[in-house]
Amino acid sequence: MRQVLLLSVLLLSLFLSGCSSKDELKPIKKSYFYFSGQADRVEICIDEGTRFGVVASKKSVYSIDAGAHVMEIYRKNQMILKYDFIFDEGKVKEIELR
């Protein structure tokens, strides 16, 4: 009986110590950007992801994880810009389209 109790306590302590990792508790740090200028027929692709259309307005703010990202901007299916952007945590970046 004593060995079963000791084994149960040992397994419980191992389980609880594995579940308290600090890496899982860190919030994802976000940054934000918006487009200004001529956004008609413009699509963007971030970090080789899926293209999506954008709206040029301060009201249309997009969120992104803070850090470095490669952004490709297309107009009428032709790439007009490929740039490495660095997004700082909690900051809002304006990207002007001409």
Secondary structure, 3 states (H helix, E strand, C coil): CHHHHHHHHHHHHHHHHHCCCHHHHCCCCEEEEEEEECCCCEEEEECCCCCEECCECCCCCEEEECEEEEEEEEECCEEEEEEEEEECCCCEEEEEEC
